[in-house]
Amino acid sequence: MLFGGDIARPADNHTAILEFRVGDVDAEFARLSDTLRDVTVQKPTTMPWGNRSLLFRDPDGNLVNFFTPVTAEAIRKFDR
């Protein structure tokens, strides 16, 4: 499995996935690393579609995605 574990189950997921575009995923991870230590699902990773993404769980178990577009195509998509 790409991310390992049980991140989200389509049609059977009982939590929300919250996505936030941030200026610099790596900087946010560094700033929040102590807080996110036990709830990180995926450290900052560049995804095939051009976003750099950090996944973690909030206290209610919802999946939170902080992302930054990093490829030219992803940047164009989000700057529309």
All heavy atoms as an XYZ file, in Angstrom:
636
protein
N       0.843     -1.172      0.000
C       0.000      0.000      0.000
C       0.891      1.239      0.000
O       1.861      1.307      0.742
C      -0.915     -0.034      1.233
C      -1.943      1.057      1.236
S      -3.096      0.930      2.621
C      -3.908     -0.593      2.244
N       0.540      2.236     -0.800
C       1.374      3.422     -0.970
C       1.695      4.110      0.350
O       2.830      4.420      0.648
C       0.682      4.410     -1.916
C       1.402      5.735     -2.161
C       2.761      5.481     -2.802
C       0.568      6.630     -3.041
N       0.700      4.357      1.194
C       0.917      5.095      2.434
C       1.023      4.189      3.648
O       1.379      4.628      4.710
C      -0.221      6.087      2.677
C      -0.364      7.078      1.582
C      -1.511      7.115      0.824
C       0.648      7.967      1.293
C      -1.655      8.024     -0.202
C       0.513      8.886      0.278
C      -0.644      8.915     -0.479
N       0.668      2.947      3.513
C       0.691      2.036      4.643
C      -0.468      2.291      5.584
O      -0.998      3.385      5.667
N      -0.909      1.271      6.240
C      -1.970      1.425      7.226
C      -3.325      1.706      6.600
O      -3.545      1.540      5.417
N      -4.223      2.151      7.427
C      -5.607      2.364      7.043
C      -5.904      3.860      7.034
O      -6.449      4.403      7.978
C      -6.506      1.625      8.045
C      -7.943      1.610      7.614
O      -8.221      1.811      6.423
O      -8.797      1.388      8.488
N      -5.515      4.560      5.974
C      -5.657      6.014      5.931
C      -7.102      6.411      5.731
O      -7.678      7.151      6.501
C      -4.767      6.614      4.836
C      -3.314      6.426      5.238
C      -5.064      8.090      4.635
C      -2.334      6.921      4.230
N      -7.709      5.974      4.663
C      -9.103      6.300      4.370
C      -9.694      5.153      3.564
O      -9.034      4.580      2.714
C      -9.191      7.588      3.577
N     -10.922      4.836      3.849
C     -11.596      3.741      3.164
C     -12.778      4.307      2.378
O     -13.770      4.710      2.986
C     -12.078      2.709      4.171
C     -10.960      2.049      4.945
C     -11.503      1.076      5.995
N     -12.528      1.645      6.839
C     -12.308      2.236      8.013
N     -11.083      2.345      8.461
N     -13.297      2.712      8.727
N     -12.710      4.350      1.037
C     -13.827      4.868      0.254
C     -15.126      4.142      0.595
O     -15.140      2.935      0.796
C     -13.407      4.590     -1.184
C     -11.921      4.469     -1.128
C     -11.615      3.888      0.229
N     -16.189      4.906      0.698
C     -17.531      4.400      0.974
C     -17.670      3.775      2.362
O     -18.729      3.311      2.724
C     -17.978      3.408     -0.098
N     -16.598      3.746      3.132
C     -16.667      3.179      4.476
C     -15.950      4.075      5.470
O     -15.705      3.690      6.597
C     -16.033      1.774      4.482
C     -16.267      1.049      5.795
O     -17.332      1.254      6.406
O     -15.375      0.298      6.220
N     -15.591      5.262      5.020
C     -14.838      6.171      5.869
C     -15.805      7.037      6.670
O     -16.699      7.655      6.108
C     -13.925      7.048      5.002
C     -12.902      7.778      5.825
O     -12.650      7.416      6.960
N     -12.330      8.802      5.257
N     -15.646      7.080      7.955
C     -16.558      7.819      8.826
C     -15.912      9.081      9.383
O     -16.338      9.595     10.401
C     -17.037      6.912      9.963
C     -17.732      5.698      9.449
N     -19.006      5.736      8.926
C     -17.325      4.424      9.340
C     -19.357      4.530      8.533
N     -18.339      3.702      8.769
N     -14.882      9.564      8.713
C     -14.225     10.808      9.113
C     -14.107     11.705      7.893
O     -14.320     11.280      6.768
C     -12.817     10.552      9.685
O     -12.003      9.972      8.665
C     -12.852      9.653     10.906
N     -13.738     12.931      8.110
C     -13.529     13.887      7.023
C     -12.049     13.937      6.657
O     -11.183     13.574      7.456
C     -13.985     15.273      7.464
N     -11.778     14.370      5.440
C     -10.415     14.670      5.027
C     -10.368     16.172      4.791
O     -11.070     16.696      3.927
C     -10.019     13.902      3.757
C     -10.107     12.392      4.003
C      -8.603     14.302      3.320
C      -9.878     11.554      2.765
N      -9.578     16.859      5.586
C      -9.464     18.307      5.507
C      -8.173     18.653      4.783
O      -7.110     18.135      5.144
C      -9.448     18.913      6.912
C     -10.606     18.473      7.809
C     -10.347     18.886      9.246
C     -11.901     19.059      7.304
N      -8.249     19.510      3.760
C      -7.066     19.857      2.989
C      -6.815     21.357      3.054
O      -7.732     22.154      2.861
C      -7.221     19.419      1.537
C      -7.327     17.908      1.412
C      -7.248     17.444     -0.011
O      -8.142     17.792     -0.802
O      -6.260     16.741     -0.335
N      -5.563     21.712      3.313
C      -5.164     23.105      3.430
C      -3.926     23.349      2.589
O      -2.910     22.664      2.760
C      -4.844     23.465      4.890
C      -6.009     23.293      5.807
C      -6.174     22.114      6.517
C      -6.944     24.310      5.963
C      -7.257     21.941      7.383
C      -8.026     24.145      6.813
C      -8.182     22.968      7.525
N      -4.006     24.327      1.711
C      -2.821     24.732      0.950
C      -1.985     25.643      1.854
O      -2.494     26.613      2.425
C      -3.232     25.492     -0.305
C      -2.047     25.898     -1.144
C      -2.486     26.607     -2.402
N      -1.353     27.064     -3.161
C      -1.445     27.754     -4.281
N      -2.636     28.081     -4.752
N      -0.355     28.133     -4.904
N      -0.713     25.311      1.998
C       0.199     26.104      2.821
C       1.374     26.545      1.952
O       1.654     25.950      0.910
C       0.688     25.316      4.061
C      -0.480     24.945      4.970
C       1.458     24.063      3.668
N       2.056     27.586      2.399
C       3.166     28.122      1.619
C       4.357     27.194      1.510
O       5.024     27.141      0.475
N       4.633     26.423      2.566
C       5.808     25.544      2.583
C       5.545     24.389      3.533
O       5.632     24.534      4.755
C       7.036     26.336      3.031
C       8.325     25.531      2.985
O       8.284     24.291      3.081
O       9.391     26.159      2.854
N       5.197     23.244      2.973
C       4.867     22.054      3.776
C       6.021     21.665      4.694
O       5.813     21.342      5.860
C       4.487     20.872      2.853
C       4.490     19.559      3.602
C       3.132     21.101      2.233
N       7.240     21.703      4.174
C       8.389     21.284      4.988
C       8.598     22.208      6.182
O       8.897     21.744      7.284
C       9.650     21.205      4.125
C       9.531     20.097      3.095
O       9.603     18.914      3.481
O       9.342     20.416      1.901
N       8.396     23.503      5.978
C       8.523     24.459      7.086
C       7.435     24.229      8.126
O       7.697     24.290      9.336
C       8.469     25.897      6.564
N       6.220     23.956      7.681
C       5.127     23.686      8.621
C       5.390     22.408      9.410
O       5.139     22.344     10.612
C       3.779     23.601      7.893
C       3.303     24.902      7.323
C       3.114     25.980      8.372
O       2.675     25.678      9.502
O       3.416     27.145      8.067
N       5.898     21.391      8.732
C       6.218     20.145      9.435
C       7.300     20.379     10.478
O       7.201     19.896     11.609
C       6.642     19.059      8.445
C       6.922     17.736      9.102
C       5.918     17.036      9.755
C       8.189     17.188      9.070
C       6.175     15.814     10.367
C       8.454     15.969      9.679
C       7.440     15.289     10.326
N       8.322     21.139     10.122
C       9.398     21.445     11.081
C       8.837     22.217     12.270
O       9.172     21.932     13.421
C      10.507     22.241     10.398
N       7.964     23.178     11.986
C       7.387     24.007     13.053
C       6.481     23.189     13.978
O       6.458     23.410     15.193
C       6.587     25.150     12.413
C       6.008     26.144     13.391
C       5.325     27.286     12.654
N       4.112     26.911     11.983
C       2.909     26.861     12.558
N       2.778     27.157     13.834
N       1.850     26.527     11.854
N       5.765     22.228     13.422
C       4.780     21.453     14.196
C       5.240     20.048     14.558
O       4.465     19.271     15.104
C       3.473     21.345     13.394
C       2.771     22.656     13.068
C       1.655     22.423     12.061
C       2.233     23.286     14.344
N       6.479     19.702     14.272
C       6.929     18.312     14.416
C       6.725     17.737     15.814
O       6.344     16.577     15.951
C       8.382     18.152     13.979
O       9.227     18.931     14.787
N       6.948     18.524     16.854
C       6.724     18.011     18.209
C       5.248     17.696     18.437
O       4.902     16.671     19.022
C       7.199     19.003     19.268
C       8.717     19.083     19.348
O       9.393     18.148     18.874
O       9.218     20.089     19.880
N       4.377     18.561     17.959
C       2.937     18.372     18.130
C       2.428     17.201     17.303
O       1.539     16.469     17.731
C       2.183     19.656     17.702
O       2.678     20.754     18.472
C       0.696     19.525     17.902
N       2.988     17.016     16.107
C       2.501     15.982     15.189
C       3.189     14.632     15.348
O       2.834     13.681     14.652
C       2.673     16.463     13.741
C       1.905     17.716     13.343
C       2.205     18.071     11.891
C       0.415     17.535     13.562
N       4.135     14.542     16.258
C       4.960     13.336     16.393
C       4.140     12.044     16.405
O       4.446     11.095     15.682
C       5.814     13.416     17.648
C       6.700     12.187     17.854
C       7.573     12.297     19.079
N       8.482     13.435     18.946
C       8.562     14.423     19.830
N       7.814     14.413     20.905
N       9.401     15.422     19.644
N       3.094     11.992     17.190
C       2.334     10.742     17.357
C       1.141     10.614     16.414
O       0.455      9.591     16.444
C       1.848     10.625     18.802
C       3.008     10.501     19.785
O       4.066      9.958     19.401
O       2.848     10.956     20.943
N       0.881     11.642     15.607
C      -0.313     11.596     14.748
C       0.020     11.717     13.262
O      -0.880     11.765     12.427
C      -1.335     12.694     15.155
C      -1.873     12.428     16.550
C      -0.728     14.086     15.055
N       1.310     11.737     12.923
C       1.709     11.839     11.520
C       1.410     10.539     10.796
O       1.787      9.460     11.239
C       3.207     12.177     11.396
O       3.443     13.436     12.034
C       3.646     12.258      9.950
N       0.717     10.652      9.674
C       0.415      9.508      8.816
C       1.468      9.411      7.714
O       1.912      8.328      7.354
C      -0.999      9.651      8.210
C      -1.294      8.544      7.209
C      -2.053      9.682      9.318
N       1.869     10.570      7.171
C       2.883     10.616      6.111
C       3.676     11.903      6.242
O       3.099     12.990      6.237
C       2.202     10.576      4.751
C       3.141     10.816      3.589
C       2.366     11.000      2.319
O       1.940     10.016      1.744
N       2.165     12.233      1.902
N       4.980     11.787      6.399
C       5.845     12.972      6.425
C       5.799     13.638      5.054
O       5.346     13.033      4.083
C       7.271     12.562      6.793
C       7.384     12.077      8.216
C       8.807     11.714      8.554
C       8.883     11.244     10.011
N      10.245     10.872     10.380
N       6.268     14.886      4.927
C       6.206     15.573      3.643
C       6.778     14.729      2.503
O       7.901     14.229      2.580
C       7.039     16.835      3.878
C       6.848     17.121      5.337
C       6.844     15.759      5.977
N       5.954     14.574      1.482
C       6.267     13.730      0.337
C       5.748     14.408     -0.924
O       4.635     14.939     -0.920
C       5.559     12.353      0.478
O       5.971     11.751      1.704
C       5.862     11.433     -0.676
N       6.521     14.377     -1.985
C       6.044     14.910     -3.257
C       5.225     13.830     -3.951
O       5.713     12.736     -4.212
C       7.218     15.377     -4.145
O       7.961     16.371     -3.419
C       6.706     15.962     -5.450
N       3.973     14.172     -4.212
C       3.033     13.228     -4.802
C       3.150     13.248     -6.329
O       3.595     14.247     -6.906
C       1.607     13.591     -4.372
C       1.445     13.707     -2.852
S       2.025     12.264     -1.946
C       0.745     11.100     -2.354
N       2.727     12.182     -6.998
C       2.843     12.118     -8.465
C       2.106     13.246     -9.191
O       2.469     13.600    -10.305
C       2.226     10.755     -8.816
C       2.309      9.952     -7.564
C       2.214     10.940     -6.429
N       1.095     13.827     -8.573
C       0.310     14.888     -9.234
C       0.885     16.279     -8.979
O       0.307     17.277     -9.377
C      -1.155     14.836     -8.817
C      -1.358     14.690     -7.350
C      -1.472     15.685     -6.418
C      -1.482     13.470     -6.639
N      -1.640     15.168     -5.168
C      -1.652     13.786     -5.273
C      -1.457     12.113     -7.000
C      -1.794     12.827     -4.278
C      -1.601     11.161     -6.012
C      -1.772     11.521     -4.671
N       2.043     16.359     -8.299
C       2.761     17.617     -8.208
C       2.618     18.402     -6.921
O       3.160     19.499     -6.809
N       1.912     17.869     -5.952
C       1.816     18.530     -4.649
C       2.770     17.868     -3.664
O       2.932     16.657     -3.675
C       0.397     18.427     -4.074
C      -0.595     19.263     -4.824
O      -0.236     20.199     -5.522
N      -1.865     18.930     -4.698
N       3.358     18.664     -2.811
C       4.115     18.134     -1.670
C       3.126     18.105     -0.525
O       2.458     19.102     -0.240
C       5.318     19.028     -1.357
C       6.249     18.408     -0.371
C       7.699     18.738     -0.711
N       8.582     18.253      0.335
C       9.075     17.026      0.378
N       8.786     16.167     -0.566
N       9.871     16.658      1.359
N       2.988     16.962      0.131
C       1.882     16.721      1.041
C       2.339     16.166      2.383
O       3.230     15.328      2.444
C       0.926     15.718      0.374
O      -0.159     15.407      1.192
N       1.709     16.643      3.449
C       1.907     16.159      4.817
C       0.547     15.693      5.319
O      -0.427     16.444      5.270
C       2.426     17.290      5.708
C       2.283     17.127      7.223
C       3.148     15.972      7.728
C       2.657     18.426      7.926
N       0.449     14.453      5.762
C      -0.809     13.916      6.273
C      -0.691     13.599      7.752
O       0.284     12.987      8.192
C      -1.183     12.626      5.527
C      -1.406     12.756      4.026
C      -1.582     11.377      3.403
C      -2.607     13.631      3.725
N      -1.709     14.018      8.510
C      -1.761     13.686      9.932
C      -3.218     13.611     10.373
O      -4.124     13.980      9.635
C      -0.974     14.708     10.774
C      -1.445     16.133     10.652
C      -2.368     16.655     11.551
C      -0.957     16.957      9.652
C      -2.800     17.970     11.444
C      -1.374     18.272      9.545
C      -2.303     18.779     10.436
N      -3.436     13.087     11.566
C      -4.784     12.949     12.119
C      -5.031     14.033     13.166
O      -4.169     14.326     13.992
C      -4.972     11.592     12.795
C      -4.886     10.435     11.843
C      -6.237      9.983     11.424
N      -6.117      8.865     10.489
C      -6.995      8.632      9.542
N      -8.039      9.409      9.402
N      -6.844      7.623      8.734
N      -6.237     14.602     13.144
C      -6.614     15.545     14.195
C      -7.128     14.751     15.392
O      -7.246     13.516     15.326
C      -7.606     16.588     13.672
C      -9.016     16.067     13.451
O      -9.345     14.900     13.811
O      -9.830     16.832     12.915
N      -7.442     15.402     16.509
C      -7.876     14.663     17.709
C      -9.142     13.832     17.516
O      -9.368     12.864     18.242
C      -8.113     15.774     18.738
C      -7.191     16.862     18.330
C      -7.210     16.827     16.816
N      -9.966     14.168     16.517
C     -11.177     13.389     16.247
C     -10.942     12.261     15.258
O     -11.867     11.543     14.902
C     -12.285     14.303     15.720
C     -12.793     15.258     16.781
O     -12.845     14.864     17.964
O     -13.128     16.403     16.425
N      -9.712     12.113     14.786
C      -9.385     11.047     13.851
C      -9.512     11.431     12.395
O      -9.284     10.609     11.510
N      -9.904     12.676     12.111
C      -9.992     13.121     10.729
C      -8.597     13.228     10.120
O      -7.635     13.582     10.801
C     -10.678     14.488     10.648
C     -12.085     14.435     11.187
O     -12.912     13.667     10.717
N     -12.357     15.241     12.196
N      -8.506     12.949      8.840
C      -7.243     13.066      8.131
C      -7.067     14.511      7.679
O      -7.974     15.104      7.101
C      -7.243     12.130      6.924
C      -5.941     11.968      6.165
C      -4.870     11.343      7.058
C      -6.159     11.109      4.943
N      -5.894     15.090      7.961
C      -5.593     16.463      7.576
C      -4.426     16.422      6.591
O      -3.428     15.748      6.820
C      -5.225     17.328      8.802
C      -4.889     18.751      8.374
C      -6.364     17.316      9.824
N      -4.590     17.131      5.480
C      -3.564     17.209      4.450
C      -3.116     18.659      4.318
O      -3.908     19.520      3.945
C      -4.128     16.718      3.112
C      -3.132     16.806      1.974
O      -1.925     16.806      2.186
N      -3.638     16.864      0.756
N      -1.872     18.936      4.675
C      -1.249     20.219      4.362
C      -0.504     19.986      3.055
O       0.285     19.045      2.952
C      -0.244     20.633      5.427
C      -0.837     21.233      6.677
C      -2.204     21.293      6.891
C      -0.008     21.741      7.658
C      -2.733     21.847      8.046
C      -0.518     22.305      8.813
C      -1.880     22.362      9.008
N      -0.746     20.822      2.040
C      -0.082     20.600      0.770
C       0.420     21.905      0.176
O      -0.116     22.979      0.446
C      -0.994     19.876     -0.226
C      -2.107     20.741     -0.776
C      -1.943     21.408     -1.977
C      -3.304     20.864     -0.098
C      -2.962     22.202     -2.490
C      -4.329     21.644     -0.601
C      -4.161     22.323     -1.807
N       1.471     21.770     -0.630
C       2.035     22.881     -1.390
C       2.252     22.396     -2.813
O       2.958     21.397     -3.024
C       3.393     23.321     -0.798
O       3.214     23.682      0.563
C       3.976     24.489     -1.570
N       1.653     23.055     -3.804
C       1.951     22.700     -5.195
C       3.428     23.000     -5.481
O       3.916     24.086     -5.141
C       1.047     23.627     -6.015
C      -0.013     24.090     -5.056
C       0.639     24.098     -3.708
N       4.143     22.048     -6.082
C       5.574     22.247     -6.323
C       5.974     22.111     -7.784
O       7.016     22.638     -8.173
C       6.443     21.314     -5.440
C       6.309     21.684     -3.970
C       6.112     19.852     -5.670
N       5.194     21.407     -8.590
C       5.533     21.328    -10.012
C       4.855     22.484    -10.732
O       3.861     23.050    -10.251
C       5.072     19.999    -10.640
O       3.646     19.934    -10.597
C       5.684     18.792     -9.926
N       5.388     22.835    -11.901
C       4.812     23.947    -12.672
C       3.333     23.700    -12.966
O       2.505     24.608    -12.847
C       5.596     24.137    -13.964
N       2.980     22.477    -13.316
C       1.585     22.154    -13.626
C       0.678     22.317    -12.403
O      -0.407     22.893    -12.487
C       1.482     20.728    -14.171
C       0.082     20.343    -14.582
C       0.007     18.946    -15.165
O       1.054     18.343    -15.472
O      -1.117     18.451    -15.308
N       1.112     21.815    -11.252
C       0.310     21.941    -10.030
C       0.181     23.399     -9.608
O      -0.892     23.839     -9.183
C       0.913     21.107     -8.905
N       1.235     24.158     -9.744
C       1.194     25.582     -9.390
C       0.186     26.305    -10.280
O      -0.648     27.081     -9.797
C       2.592     26.215     -9.477
C       3.493     25.663     -8.375
C       2.520     27.735     -9.405
C       4.967     25.962     -8.550
N       0.233     26.045    -11.585
C      -0.737     26.659    -12.511
C      -2.165     26.284    -12.136
O      -3.068     27.119    -12.146
C      -0.450     26.241    -13.952
C       0.623     27.036    -14.636
C       0.656     26.780    -16.143
N       0.769     25.372    -16.496
C       1.908     24.695    -16.573
N       3.055     25.297    -16.330
N       1.919     23.428    -16.917
N      -2.382     25.029    -11.804
C      -3.734     24.560    -11.451
C      -4.291     25.330    -10.259
O      -5.443     25.743    -10.264
C      -3.693     23.064    -11.140
C      -4.996     22.508    -10.656
C      -4.885     21.049    -10.274
C      -6.155     20.564     -9.641
N      -6.055     19.188     -9.191
N      -3.489     25.526     -9.230
C      -3.979     26.162     -8.009
C      -3.918     27.686     -8.065
O      -4.516     28.339     -7.212
C      -3.231     25.625     -6.789
C      -3.689     24.263     -6.402
C      -2.975     23.141     -6.806
C      -4.857     24.073     -5.687
C      -3.401     21.866     -6.479
C      -5.298     22.810     -5.344
C      -4.573     21.709     -5.748
N      -3.253     28.255     -9.037
C      -3.196     29.709     -9.162
C      -4.300     30.274    -10.051
O      -4.337     31.456    -10.303
C      -1.819     30.149     -9.677
C      -0.776     30.128     -8.575
O      -1.162     30.058     -7.397
O       0.418     30.178     -8.909
N      -5.200     29.422    -10.503
C      -6.315     29.897    -11.348
C      -7.251     30.748    -10.560
O      -7.541     30.624     -9.460
C      -7.085     28.718    -11.912
C      -6.298     27.938    -12.910
C      -7.127     26.831    -13.483
N      -6.254     25.936    -14.217
C      -6.572     24.726    -14.560
N      -7.744     24.253    -14.278
N      -5.735     23.983    -15.215
